[in-house]
Amino acid sequence: MKTPHDIIEAAGRNAVKARLGVKDRVIQHYLREGKLPASWYFALADMTGQTLLPVHLFSFKGLDP
């Protein structure tokens, strides 16, 4: 998965909304920003069946140059 969009699509948009308790507009906001919240990392890894997702696609502190 190379983009936040890839991750959301692999997890399933409706499943993400249900599990994380967010609305479409919240997901759209983060997709436009190009980074997903770090707090979503483990849920999305579980939902996509991946043990590791590209951390640079998430807003972890200390990763920005």
Biopython code that builds the backbone (N, CA, C, O; Angstrom):
import numpy as np
from Bio.PDB.StructureBuilder import StructureBuilder

atoms = [
    (1, "MET", "N", (0.843, -1.161, 0.000)),
    (1, "MET", "CA", (0.000, 0.000, 0.000)),
    (1, "MET", "C", (0.895, 1.233, 0.000)),
    (1, "MET", "O", (1.796, 1.381, 0.826)),
    (2, "LYS", "N", (0.615, 2.100, -0.948)),
    (2, "LYS", "CA", (1.507, 3.238, -1.135)),
    (2, "LYS", "C", (0.907, 4.578, -0.746)),
    (2, "LYS", "O", (1.631, 5.567, -0.629)),
    (3, "THR", "N", (-0.402, 4.626, -0.543)),
    (3, "THR", "CA", (-1.059, 5.891, -0.197)),
    (3, "THR", "C", (-2.079, 5.650, 0.923)),
    (3, "THR", "O", (-2.509, 4.519, 1.145)),
    (4, "PRO", "N", (-2.462, 6.727, 1.628)),
    (4, "PRO", "CA", (-3.527, 6.569, 2.618)),
    (4, "PRO", "C", (-4.818, 6.035, 1.987)),
    (4, "PRO", "O", (-5.551, 5.263, 2.607)),
    (5, "HIS", "N", (-5.083, 6.453, 0.757)),
    (5, "HIS", "CA", (-6.275, 5.973, 0.050)),
    (5, "HIS", "C", (-6.231, 4.453, -0.096)),
    (5, "HIS", "O", (-7.245, 3.785, 0.108)),
    (6, "ASP", "N", (-5.081, 3.908, -0.444)),
    (6, "ASP", "CA", (-4.928, 2.447, -0.571)),
    (6, "ASP", "C", (-5.284, 1.741, 0.735)),
    (6, "ASP", "O", (-5.941, 0.700, 0.730)),
    (7, "ILE", "N", (-4.846, 2.315, 1.843)),
    (7, "ILE", "CA", (-5.094, 1.706, 3.154)),
    (7, "ILE", "C", (-6.585, 1.727, 3.480)),
    (7, "ILE", "O", (-7.142, 0.716, 3.909)),
    (8, "ILE", "N", (-7.225, 2.865, 3.279)),
    (8, "ILE", "CA", (-8.657, 2.988, 3.565)),
    (8, "ILE", "C", (-9.457, 2.041, 2.680)),
    (8, "ILE", "O", (-10.382, 1.383, 3.155)),
    (9, "GLU", "N", (-9.113, 1.966, 1.412)),
    (9, "GLU", "CA", (-9.838, 1.075, 0.501)),
    (9, "GLU", "C", (-9.634, -0.388, 0.873)),
    (9, "GLU", "O", (-10.570, -1.183, 0.788)),
    (10, "ALA", "N", (-8.420, -0.753, 1.285)),
    (10, "ALA", "CA", (-8.153, -2.145, 1.683)),
    (10, "ALA", "C", (-8.914, -2.509, 2.951)),
    (10, "ALA", "O", (-9.388, -3.635, 3.095)),
    (11, "ALA", "N", (-9.029, -1.559, 3.863)),
    (11, "ALA", "CA", (-9.752, -1.811, 5.114)),
    (11, "ALA", "C", (-11.257, -1.799, 4.891)),
    (11, "ALA", "O", (-12.000, -2.474, 5.603)),
    (12, "GLY", "N", (-11.709, -1.028, 3.895)),
    (12, "GLY", "CA", (-13.134, -0.865, 3.629)),
    (12, "GLY", "C", (-13.638, 0.391, 4.322)),
    (12, "GLY", "O", (-13.642, 0.469, 5.551)),
    (13, "ARG", "N", (-14.057, 1.357, 3.548)),
    (13, "ARG", "CA", (-14.471, 2.654, 4.087)),
    (13, "ARG", "C", (-15.561, 2.511, 5.154)),
    (13, "ARG", "O", (-15.472, 3.131, 6.214)),
    (14, "ASN", "N", (-16.572, 1.711, 4.886)),
    (14, "ASN", "CA", (-17.655, 1.544, 5.864)),
    (14, "ASN", "C", (-17.161, 0.865, 7.144)),
    (14, "ASN", "O", (-17.611, 1.191, 8.242)),
    (15, "ALA", "N", (-16.241, -0.073, 6.991)),
    (15, "ALA", "CA", (-15.674, -0.741, 8.160)),
    (15, "ALA", "C", (-14.842, 0.235, 8.994)),
    (15, "ALA", "O", (-14.877, 0.192, 10.223)),
    (16, "VAL", "N", (-14.097, 1.107, 8.325)),
    (16, "VAL", "CA", (-13.300, 2.120, 9.029)),
    (16, "VAL", "C", (-14.224, 3.059, 9.800)),
    (16, "VAL", "O", (-13.974, 3.360, 10.967)),
    (17, "LYS", "N", (-15.276, 3.514, 9.158)),
    (17, "LYS", "CA", (-16.231, 4.405, 9.818)),
    (17, "LYS", "C", (-16.826, 3.750, 11.057)),
    (17, "LYS", "O", (-16.944, 4.383, 12.106)),
    (18, "ALA", "N", (-17.197, 2.492, 10.934)),
    (18, "ALA", "CA", (-17.815, 1.791, 12.054)),
    (18, "ALA", "C", (-16.819, 1.540, 13.188)),
    (18, "ALA", "O", (-17.122, 1.806, 14.351)),
    (19, "ARG", "N", (-15.655, 1.038, 12.856)),
    (19, "ARG", "CA", (-14.681, 0.678, 13.905)),
    (19, "ARG", "C", (-14.112, 1.898, 14.610)),
    (19, "ARG", "O", (-13.916, 1.881, 15.825)),
    (20, "LEU", "N", (-13.843, 2.965, 13.847)),
    (20, "LEU", "CA", (-13.217, 4.145, 14.442)),
    (20, "LEU", "C", (-14.223, 5.211, 14.857)),
    (20, "LEU", "O", (-13.859, 6.204, 15.486)),
    (21, "GLY", "N", (-15.489, 5.005, 14.504)),
    (21, "GLY", "CA", (-16.525, 5.952, 14.893)),
    (21, "GLY", "C", (-16.373, 7.313, 14.241)),
    (21, "GLY", "O", (-16.596, 8.344, 14.876)),
    (22, "VAL", "N", (-15.991, 7.312, 12.961)),
    (22, "VAL", "CA", (-15.809, 8.573, 12.238)),
    (22, "VAL", "C", (-16.772, 8.645, 11.059)),
    (22, "VAL", "O", (-17.337, 7.637, 10.634)),
    (23, "LYS", "N", (-16.942, 9.845, 10.548)),
    (23, "LYS", "CA", (-17.814, 10.072, 9.401)),
    (23, "LYS", "C", (-16.978, 10.168, 8.128)),
    (23, "LYS", "O", (-15.759, 10.326, 8.182)),
    (24, "ASP", "N", (-17.650, 10.071, 6.984)),
    (24, "ASP", "CA", (-16.968, 10.186, 5.691)),
    (24, "ASP", "C", (-16.134, 11.447, 5.592)),
    (24, "ASP", "O", (-15.026, 11.419, 5.057)),
    (25, "ARG", "N", (-16.662, 12.565, 6.110)),
    (25, "ARG", "CA", (-15.944, 13.835, 5.968)),
    (25, "ARG", "C", (-14.610, 13.816, 6.716)),
    (25, "ARG", "O", (-13.659, 14.480, 6.304)),
    (26, "VAL", "N", (-14.538, 13.064, 7.804)),
    (26, "VAL", "CA", (-13.283, 12.951, 8.549)),
    (26, "VAL", "C", (-12.266, 12.158, 7.730)),
    (26, "VAL", "O", (-11.102, 12.544, 7.626)),
    (27, "ILE", "N", (-12.712, 11.062, 7.160)),
    (27, "ILE", "CA", (-11.823, 10.259, 6.314)),
    (27, "ILE", "C", (-11.353, 11.100, 5.132)),
    (27, "ILE", "O", (-10.163, 11.111, 4.816)),
    (28, "GLN", "N", (-12.266, 11.797, 4.482)),
    (28, "GLN", "CA", (-11.913, 12.645, 3.330)),
    (28, "GLN", "C", (-10.885, 13.699, 3.711)),
    (28, "GLN", "O", (-9.960, 13.970, 2.945)),
    (29, "HIS", "N", (-11.037, 14.292, 4.886)),
    (29, "HIS", "CA", (-10.087, 15.301, 5.353)),
    (29, "HIS", "C", (-8.671, 14.724, 5.395)),
    (29, "HIS", "O", (-7.733, 15.322, 4.866)),
    (30, "TYR", "N", (-8.527, 13.568, 6.023)),
    (30, "TYR", "CA", (-7.196, 12.973, 6.147)),
    (30, "TYR", "C", (-6.653, 12.506, 4.804)),
    (30, "TYR", "O", (-5.445, 12.567, 4.574)),
    (31, "LEU", "N", (-7.514, 12.045, 3.925)),
    (31, "LEU", "CA", (-7.042, 11.656, 2.598)),
    (31, "LEU", "C", (-6.539, 12.871, 1.832)),
    (31, "LEU", "O", (-5.534, 12.780, 1.126)),
    (32, "ARG", "N", (-7.224, 14.015, 1.961)),
    (32, "ARG", "CA", (-6.752, 15.252, 1.315)),
    (32, "ARG", "C", (-5.420, 15.709, 1.893)),
    (32, "ARG", "O", (-4.554, 16.197, 1.168)),
    (33, "GLU", "N", (-5.262, 15.548, 3.209)),
    (33, "GLU", "CA", (-4.017, 15.942, 3.880)),
    (33, "GLU", "C", (-2.863, 15.010, 3.508)),
    (33, "GLU", "O", (-1.698, 15.401, 3.572)),
    (34, "GLY", "N", (-3.189, 13.788, 3.124)),
    (34, "GLY", "CA", (-2.157, 12.830, 2.739)),
    (34, "GLY", "C", (-1.536, 12.065, 3.893)),
    (34, "GLY", "O", (-0.547, 11.356, 3.708)),
    (35, "LYS", "N", (-2.110, 12.204, 5.094)),
    (35, "LYS", "CA", (-1.639, 11.462, 6.269)),
    (35, "LYS", "C", (-2.833, 11.034, 7.090)),
    (35, "LYS", "O", (-3.806, 11.774, 7.237)),
    (36, "LEU", "N", (-2.747, 9.842, 7.617)),
    (36, "LEU", "CA", (-3.786, 9.322, 8.494)),
    (36, "LEU", "C", (-3.347, 9.523, 9.939)),
    (36, "LEU", "O", (-2.147, 9.571, 10.212)),
    (37, "PRO", "N", (-4.287, 9.639, 10.867)),
    (37, "PRO", "CA", (-3.914, 9.805, 12.280)),
    (37, "PRO", "C", (-3.135, 8.590, 12.800)),
    (37, "PRO", "O", (-3.472, 7.444, 12.503)),
    (38, "ALA", "N", (-2.105, 8.865, 13.569)),
    (38, "ALA", "CA", (-1.308, 7.785, 14.161)),
    (38, "ALA", "C", (-2.173, 6.869, 15.024)),
    (38, "ALA", "O", (-1.914, 5.670, 15.123)),
    (39, "SER", "N", (-3.199, 7.441, 15.643)),
    (39, "SER", "CA", (-4.075, 6.643, 16.514)),
    (39, "SER", "C", (-4.875, 5.593, 15.742)),
    (39, "SER", "O", (-5.434, 4.677, 16.345)),
    (40, "TRP", "N", (-4.932, 5.715, 14.427)),
    (40, "TRP", "CA", (-5.645, 4.737, 13.603)),
    (40, "TRP", "C", (-4.743, 3.581, 13.165)),
    (40, "TRP", "O", (-5.240, 2.591, 12.628)),
    (41, "TYR", "N", (-3.450, 3.683, 13.379)),
    (41, "TYR", "CA", (-2.485, 2.740, 12.815)),
    (41, "TYR", "C", (-2.810, 1.280, 13.126)),
    (41, "TYR", "O", (-2.942, 0.467, 12.211)),
    (42, "PHE", "N", (-2.939, 0.947, 14.391)),
    (42, "PHE", "CA", (-3.119, -0.468, 14.752)),
    (42, "PHE", "C", (-4.467, -1.016, 14.293)),
    (42, "PHE", "O", (-4.558, -2.178, 13.896)),
    (43, "ALA", "N", (-5.502, -0.201, 14.344)),
    (43, "ALA", "CA", (-6.809, -0.653, 13.856)),
    (43, "ALA", "C", (-6.742, -0.912, 12.354)),
    (43, "ALA", "O", (-7.254, -1.925, 11.876)),
    (44, "LEU", "N", (-6.117, -0.007, 11.610)),
    (44, "LEU", "CA", (-6.030, -0.192, 10.155)),
    (44, "LEU", "C", (-5.118, -1.361, 9.789)),
    (44, "LEU", "O", (-5.392, -2.074, 8.823)),
    (45, "ALA", "N", (-4.054, -1.567, 10.534)),
    (45, "ALA", "CA", (-3.190, -2.721, 10.281)),
    (45, "ALA", "C", (-3.987, -4.009, 10.486)),
    (45, "ALA", "O", (-3.884, -4.942, 9.690)),
    (46, "ASP", "N", (-4.767, -4.054, 11.536)),
    (46, "ASP", "CA", (-5.607, -5.223, 11.806)),
    (46, "ASP", "C", (-6.651, -5.397, 10.704)),
    (46, "ASP", "O", (-6.866, -6.509, 10.221)),
    (47, "MET", "N", (-7.286, -4.323, 10.312)),
    (47, "MET", "CA", (-8.361, -4.390, 9.318)),
    (47, "MET", "C", (-7.860, -4.768, 7.932)),
    (47, "MET", "O", (-8.592, -5.378, 7.153)),
    (48, "THR", "N", (-6.627, -4.415, 7.621)),
    (48, "THR", "CA", (-6.075, -4.739, 6.303)),
    (48, "THR", "C", (-5.328, -6.067, 6.300)),
    (48, "THR", "O", (-4.933, -6.561, 5.243)),
    (49, "GLY", "N", (-5.136, -6.643, 7.484)),
    (49, "GLY", "CA", (-4.410, -7.910, 7.566)),
    (49, "GLY", "C", (-2.908, -7.752, 7.400)),
    (49, "GLY", "O", (-2.202, -8.720, 7.120)),
    (50, "GLN", "N", (-2.423, -6.533, 7.574)),
    (50, "GLN", "CA", (-0.994, -6.257, 7.436)),
    (50, "GLN", "C", (-0.364, -6.156, 8.824)),
    (50, "GLN", "O", (-0.956, -5.579, 9.736)),
    (51, "THR", "N", (0.822, -6.709, 8.983)),
    (51, "THR", "CA", (1.504, -6.548, 10.263)),
    (51, "THR", "C", (2.198, -5.197, 10.332)),
    (51, "THR", "O", (2.376, -4.640, 11.416)),
    (52, "LEU", "N", (2.587, -4.673, 9.181)),
    (52, "LEU", "CA", (3.220, -3.363, 9.103)),
    (52, "LEU", "C", (2.597, -2.556, 7.973)),
    (52, "LEU", "O", (2.408, -3.051, 6.862)),
    (53, "LEU", "N", (2.286, -1.315, 8.279)),
    (53, "LEU", "CA", (1.845, -0.369, 7.258)),
    (53, "LEU", "C", (2.933, 0.691, 7.139)),
    (53, "LEU", "O", (3.689, 0.892, 8.089)),
    (54, "PRO", "N", (3.034, 1.370, 6.006)),
    (54, "PRO", "CA", (4.058, 2.416, 5.872)),
    (54, "PRO", "C", (3.821, 3.540, 6.890)),
    (54, "PRO", "O", (2.843, 4.281, 6.790)),
    (55, "VAL", "N", (4.717, 3.655, 7.859)),
    (55, "VAL", "CA", (4.515, 4.627, 8.933)),
    (55, "VAL", "C", (4.553, 6.066, 8.449)),
    (55, "VAL", "O", (3.994, 6.945, 9.103)),
    (56, "HIS", "N", (5.198, 6.329, 7.319)),
    (56, "HIS", "CA", (5.253, 7.704, 6.809)),
    (56, "HIS", "C", (3.879, 8.192, 6.325)),
    (56, "HIS", "O", (3.710, 9.382, 6.058)),
    (57, "LEU", "N", (2.913, 7.300, 6.212)),
    (57, "LEU", "CA", (1.561, 7.688, 5.803)),
    (57, "LEU", "C", (0.694, 8.062, 7.005)),
    (57, "LEU", "O", (-0.489, 8.366, 6.855)),
    (58, "PHE", "N", (1.289, 8.038, 8.192)),
    (58, "PHE", "CA", (0.572, 8.363, 9.425)),
    (58, "PHE", "C", (1.270, 9.537, 10.118)),
    (58, "PHE", "O", (2.445, 9.819, 9.878)),
    (59, "SER", "N", (0.517, 10.202, 10.972)),
    (59, "SER", "CA", (1.011, 11.416, 11.623)),
    (59, "SER", "C", (1.752, 11.137, 12.930)),
    (59, "SER", "O", (1.490, 11.788, 13.942)),
    (60, "PHE", "N", (2.661, 10.188, 12.915)),
    (60, "PHE", "CA", (3.459, 9.922, 14.108)),
    (60, "PHE", "C", (4.389, 11.102, 14.364)),
    (60, "PHE", "O", (4.991, 11.635, 13.432)),
    (61, "LYS", "N", (4.505, 11.505, 15.616)),
    (61, "LYS", "CA", (5.415, 12.595, 15.969)),
    (61, "LYS", "C", (6.852, 12.142, 15.772)),
    (61, "LYS", "O", (7.204, 10.996, 16.053)),
    (62, "GLY", "N", (7.668, 13.055, 15.288)),
    (62, "GLY", "CA", (9.086, 12.775, 15.120)),
    (62, "GLY", "C", (9.444, 12.152, 13.783)),
    (62, "GLY", "O", (10.621, 11.901, 13.525)),
    (63, "LEU", "N", (8.459, 11.893, 12.920)),
    (63, "LEU", "CA", (8.772, 11.305, 11.617)),
    (63, "LEU", "C", (8.958, 12.355, 10.525)),
    (63, "LEU", "O", (9.562, 12.078, 9.488)),
    (64, "ASP", "N", (8.443, 13.551, 10.756)),
    (64, "ASP", "CA", (8.589, 14.582, 9.737)),
    (64, "ASP", "C", (10.023, 15.118, 9.747)),
    (64, "ASP", "O", (10.614, 15.322, 10.807)),
    (65, "PRO", "N", (10.570, 15.341, 8.547)),
    (65, "PRO", "CA", (11.963, 15.833, 8.480)),
    (65, "PRO", "C", (12.110, 17.242, 9.033)),
    (65, "PRO", "O", (13.212, 17.789, 9.045)),
]
sb = StructureBuilder()
sb.init_structure("model")
sb.init_model(0)
sb.init_chain("A")
sb.init_seg("    ")
for serial, (resi, resn, name, xyz) in enumerate(atoms, 1):
    if name == "N":
        sb.init_residue(resn, " ", resi, " ")
    sb.init_atom(name, np.array(xyz, "f"), 0.0, 1.0, " ", f" {name:<3s}", serial, name[0])
structure = sb.get_structure()
